[in-house]
């Protein structure tokens, strides 16, 4: 028995176990301390959670693009954050023009609809073009190759849009104000947060129905099972892949408008990079390839990020914990990939996929 | 007469319009206008023109390449037509820019000046016609290049490319001239940093003439050379390398301070590239957070040597081994969690590590250690026996020594047992493990040694700037290093140098390009992956590996191809 244990024992496992236990102890300890300090009231926590859910639903919409594309091509579309940026940034430019002309004030709802259309169209076009120009010629090449291409595409897109609209920060019209606030048990909730959350959920239900109920959805699932067999069954694989990118683009475009409604400031050419990374984290967290997983992962990550600095870090005596918001997201990504790479909802991935 | 020439009008128009849309996009993102500020030939010709004209000429060439089987006159005519149609989107652009001020709508680069540039200040109608005629002629020229015989094409191409090259890298040429022949020579040939028109034409004629002569008479000379080589034997073969070494050694003297600074930056990137080459090129572990080790090296050096209250005030030489050790340790520690991840996941997680490092260095949390956003100042210069390395010319030798060390170590490692294990692991982890390779050890060593090189680069970077800030260590550094080893050729050491010269050296010389540097990187990465995934100077192994998939075994090649089962 002892012999067996010694044979199996390795320093790596020990290190990983120490890491696991250490992280859990830190989180628990930080949480207890923070709660014991009592610096924040229950209503503060509630509004932090709602803010996290709104932010998380934006992540979730972007994460769906990662998940869908990973499902069919088994590649991480590193440039998906830029697809989101393309729609969001373009719609910001249009929104500023609408604001100047006064339409945005007079007819807010139709104008939001218009922006949604602009953003979704631009993102979809960018996503489909990206697939056609950068990824399609590389089908069947070694796995690092499309990833490197995606990194290149990401930078190219950023700087194309920077060249197009300039490097300045832009601001959405304050549409979110018009809905005002709700007061729930002492906690104030911006209605726009609820709007964003509901919009995201509606879109995701729509996507789920599309994938499960329509014929195109069926062929999409077939392609993600096995491209060759799907082709033999008479499915146009290239077309299905293009449709997948288009759907990813549509959702990312919608996410762009949600972001504009919820956080009007700070729209610029680099705005897609970190949301893209975090959405990827969300997709992995939920189990990459799973549609409900991306939704859950996004919401989870949003809440974690919003609550985390105050809950886990402040109790550990870390000053200005909000600066480490991104560290929480990335640490979470590392931990998930280390200890549960299949995510919350994901099936156990075969070796070739992992 | 025209009945005999059949043209596929639809595809020609489509191709021309596509090229026009590309040129249109280049204009809308401001590249043409920005590059227009850099003159190649004084007062006549700018980089913007090159960019703009390259599109119709290139598409004319492609068009000729596709239809090389048809009659010569038909090929030329289609080149001309494609060129003509590529002007249409640009004319639309001119009309747009003249009709409304698009800048107010947020398209910042659509200025009326762009319209003037496209119509050569000749006014709307005349200018558009001239533009159309010009693109037509360029398309024609592009297709002509494909059609004409080699003995005309080579002199022409050498003349054009050589003159453009001298114009583009005028900084180097000017510095060389100034240091070798004095300022008079510079003033004679250049006006405000660009070639004088007469000089440009002269250069073209000389280059074309020399090439033509070489083409016509070269055979005999080459034959003579070939028969000469065996006689003096080794001595002649040594001339090339010896000259190369000499040039590298006296480079700072030739280049002057500014260009030496550029050479220093290139050197640091070569050093990092050699390290990442081990991790990505040999071991096949895509690391996007390589900057973390560079940062760890620089910060360790800064903390150990800085003379502020943050530092311990050690000397550079005491701190150097500790710094490299710290980076190697960091490589081990960050390597452990990612041991079981592959490919894409590994890339994203290492990217996360890089960002975490930067955010932590920037945060108030670690400010007492690393100085937060203000960074660490007062890092003493490198000194040997009381002599301080201050000027870039002096640091150059230090960095050169570092690079040579890195090259020595990595070439020895590549040919060692460990190197073979890395390459086996890169090809297939499972098979490598089945062959008895200890994956854990092999992977960790790759991370650690790669990290050590980055640590060394960081250790030189800190005293070079004498102050470091978290902003110097963002993701772009990782991407730069990755790009340079990919462009050079993964796993190839000369490739690292080529990649660093192209990706780090060139942009420093073309300062007008700064704004579009990463755009060009991105496009270069995509194009490289599609057209030449093995890089400019590939290692032998890699070349075979990447080409293996595309080359079907030919049945005529003798032997039976293995039946797929």
Boltz contact constraints between the chains, C-beta under 6 A:
constraints:
  - contact:
      token1: [A, 12]
      token2: [B, 440]
      max_distance: 6.0
  - contact:
      token1: [A, 15]
      token2: [B, 336]
      max_distance: 6.0
  - contact:
      token1: [A, 76]
      token2: [B, 344]
      max_distance: 6.0
  - contact:
      token1: [A, 93]
      token2: [B, 106]
      max_distance: 6.0
  - contact:
      token1: [A, 97]
      token2: [B, 105]
      max_distance: 6.0
  - contact:
      token1: [A, 134]
      token2: [B, 526]
      max_distance: 6.0
  - contact:
      token1: [A, 137]
      token2: [B, 530]
      max_distance: 6.0
  - contact:
      token1: [A, 143]
      token2: [B, 343]
      max_distance: 6.0
  - contact:
      token1: [A, 144]
      token2: [B, 286]
      max_distance: 6.0
  - contact:
      token1: [A, 145]
      token2: [B, 529]
      max_distance: 6.0
  - contact:
      token1: [A, 145]
      token2: [B, 533]
      max_distance: 6.0
  - contact:
      token1: [A, 147]
      token2: [B, 344]
      max_distance: 6.0
  - contact:
      token1: [A, 148]
      token2: [B, 525]
      max_distance: 6.0
  - contact:
      token1: [A, 148]
      token2: [B, 529]
      max_distance: 6.0
  - contact:
      token1: [A, 149]
      token2: [B, 526]
      max_distance: 6.0
  - contact:
      token1: [A, 149]
      token2: [B, 529]
      max_distance: 6.0
  - contact:
      token1: [A, 152]
      token2: [B, 522]
      max_distance: 6.0
  - contact:
      token1: [A, 152]
      token2: [B, 525]
      max_distance: 6.0
  - contact:
      token1: [A, 152]
      token2: [B, 526]
      max_distance: 6.0
  - contact:
      token1: [A, 153]
      token2: [B, 526]
      max_distance: 6.0
  - contact:
      token1: [A, 155]
      token2: [B, 518]
      max_distance: 6.0
  - contact:
      token1: [A, 155]
      token2: [B, 521]
      max_distance: 6.0
  - contact:
      token1: [A, 155]
      token2: [B, 522]
      max_distance: 6.0
  - contact:
      token1: [A, 156]
      token2: [B, 519]
      max_distance: 6.0
  - contact:
      token1: [A, 156]
      token2: [B, 522]
      max_distance: 6.0
  - contact:
      token1: [A, 156]
      token2: [B, 523]
      max_distance: 6.0
  - contact:
      token1: [A, 159]
      token2: [B, 518]
      max_distance: 6.0
  - contact:
      token1: [A, 159]
      token2: [B, 519]
      max_distance: 6.0
  - contact:
      token1: [A, 160]
      token2: [B, 29]
      max_distance: 6.0
  - contact:
      token1: [A, 163]
      token2: [B, 29]
      max_distance: 6.0
  - contact:
      token1: [A, 163]
      token2: [B, 30]
      max_distance: 6.0
  - contact:
      token1: [A, 164]
      token2: [B, 29]
      max_distance: 6.0
  - contact:
      token1: [A, 165]
      token2: [B, 106]
      max_distance: 6.0
  - contact:
      token1: [A, 166]
      token2: [B, 108]
      max_distance: 6.0
  - contact:
      token1: [A, 318]
      token2: [B, 365]
      max_distance: 6.0
  - contact:
      token1: [A, 319]
      token2: [B, 364]
      max_distance: 6.0
  - contact:
      token1: [A, 320]
      token2: [B, 364]
      max_distance: 6.0
  - contact:
      token1: [A, 323]
      token2: [B, 363]
      max_distance: 6.0
  - contact:
      token1: [A, 324]
      token2: [B, 363]
      max_distance: 6.0
  - contact:
      token1: [A, 326]
      token2: [B, 359]
      max_distance: 6.0
  - contact:
      token1: [A, 327]
      token2: [B, 356]
      max_distance: 6.0
  - contact:
      token1: [A, 327]
      token2: [B, 359]
      max_distance: 6.0
  - contact:
      token1: [A, 330]
      token2: [B, 352]
      max_distance: 6.0
  - contact:
      token1: [A, 330]
      token2: [B, 355]
      max_distance: 6.0
  - contact:
      token1: [A, 330]
      token2: [B, 356]
      max_distance: 6.0
  - contact:
      token1: [A, 333]
      token2: [B, 352]
      max_distance: 6.0
  - contact:
      token1: [A, 334]
      token2: [B, 349]
      max_distance: 6.0
  - contact:
      token1: [A, 334]
      token2: [B, 352]
      max_distance: 6.0
  - contact:
      token1: [A, 337]
      token2: [B, 341]
      max_distance: 6.0
  - contact:
      token1: [A, 337]
      token2: [B, 345]
      max_distance: 6.0
  - contact:
      token1: [A, 337]
      token2: [B, 349]
      max_distance: 6.0
  - contact:
      token1: [A, 338]
      token2: [B, 337]
      max_distance: 6.0
